[in-house]
Amino acid sequence: YGFDDGLYAGARLLELLTQEADPTAVLNGLPQATSTPELHLQLAEGENVALIEKLRREAKFPGAQEVVTIDGLRVEYADGFGLARSSNTTPVVVMRFEGENEAALQRIQAEFRAAILASKPDAALPF
């Protein structure tokens, strides 16, 4: 289909699992990534939007394979991703990180930390 659709993805997963003798083995065979919960960077009113815009324009992510700027900033790496987006309802930048292992997760967070602090040195980062 070419777009994100959670309901469709869930239905397809169920369809695929019904074709397997041991669905649990299929699920247990999936990669186990290390990820953070949703992290919030609290800012003053309007600063969240300004920070994301500045990151879109100026931030450098040296290890990235791709930077997607739809609805925030999603930086794709060979071994994980980092995501930062502005909340629509509160003056917060919402972030999530995932890596194939703890070292990848820490490296991805370090790149985001450097980019955010270069744009807003006084940011009280939650990671």
C-alpha positions in Angstrom: 0.0 0.0 0.0 2.9 2.3 0.4 1.8 4.1 3.6 1.6 3.5 7.4 -1.6 1.7 8.3 -1.5 -0.1 11.7 -4.8 -1.9 11.3 -3.8 -3.3 7.9 -0.3 -4.3 9.3 -1.9 -6.0 12.2 -4.3 -8.0 10.0 -1.5 -9.0 7.7 0.6 -10.2 10.7 -2.3 -12.3 11.9 -2.7 -13.7 8.4 1.0 -14.7 8.2 1.0 -16.2 11.7 -2.0 -18.4 10.9 0.1 -20.0 8.1 2.8 -21.1 10.6 2.8 -24.3 12.7 4.4 -22.4 15.6 3.5 -18.7 15.6 5.4 -18.1 18.8 8.6 -19.3 17.2 8.1 -16.8 14.4 7.6 -13.9 16.9 10.5 -15.1 19.0 12.7 -15.0 15.9 12.1 -11.3 15.3 15.0 -9.0 16.1 15.0 -7.6 19.6 15.8 -3.9 19.5 16.7 -1.7 22.4 14.4 1.4 22.7 13.5 4.3 24.9 10.1 5.2 26.1 8.6 8.5 24.8 10.8 11.2 26.1 9.7 14.9 26.5 11.8 18.0 26.3 9.8 20.7 28.1 10.2 24.2 26.5 8.5 27.6 26.7 5.4 28.2 24.5 6.5 28.2 20.8 10.0 27.1 21.4 9.2 23.5 20.5 8.1 24.4 17.0 11.1 26.8 16.6 13.6 24.1 17.7 12.3 21.4 15.3 12.4 23.9 12.4 16.0 24.9 13.4 17.0 21.2 13.6 15.4 20.6 10.1 17.5 23.4 8.6 20.8 23.1 10.5 21.3 19.8 12.3 24.0 17.4 11.1 23.7 13.7 11.8 27.0 12.2 10.5 26.1 8.6 10.8 22.7 8.8 9.3 21.5 7.0 6.2 18.4 9.1 5.7 16.8 12.1 7.4 13.0 12.4 7.0 11.5 15.7 7.8 7.8 14.9 7.6 6.1 15.7 10.9 9.3 16.5 12.7 12.7 14.8 12.3 13.3 11.1 11.9 16.9 10.1 11.4 17.4 6.6 10.1 20.7 4.7 10.7 21.7 1.2 9.6 21.2 0.0 13.2 18.3 2.1 14.5 16.6 5.5 14.4 16.0 8.7 16.3 12.8 10.7 16.2 12.0 14.2 17.4 8.7 16.0 16.8 6.9 19.0 18.1 3.8 18.3 20.2 0.6 19.9 18.7 -0.9 20.5 22.1 1.9 21.4 24.6 5.3 23.2 24.3 7.1 19.9 24.2 9.5 18.1 21.8 8.6 14.4 21.9 11.5 12.0 21.2 12.1 8.3 20.8 15.2 6.3 20.1 15.8 2.7 19.0 19.0 0.7 18.3 19.8 -2.8 17.5 21.8 -2.9 20.7 22.7 -0.6 23.7 25.8 0.7 21.9 23.8 1.7 18.8 21.1 3.4 21.0 23.7 5.4 22.9 25.4 6.5 19.7 22.1 7.6 18.1 21.2 9.5 21.3 24.6 11.2 21.3 24.1 12.5 17.8 20.7 13.9 18.8 22.1 15.4 22.0 24.9 17.2 20.0 22.4 18.5 17.4 19.9 19.7 20.0 22.5 21.3 22.2 24.1 23.0 19.2 20.7 24.6 18.5 19.6 25.2 22.1 22.5 25.0 24.5 20.3 25.4 27.6 18.0 22.5 26.7 17.4 20.2 29.7 17.5 16.9 27.8 15.7 13.9 29.3 18.4 11.5 28.1 
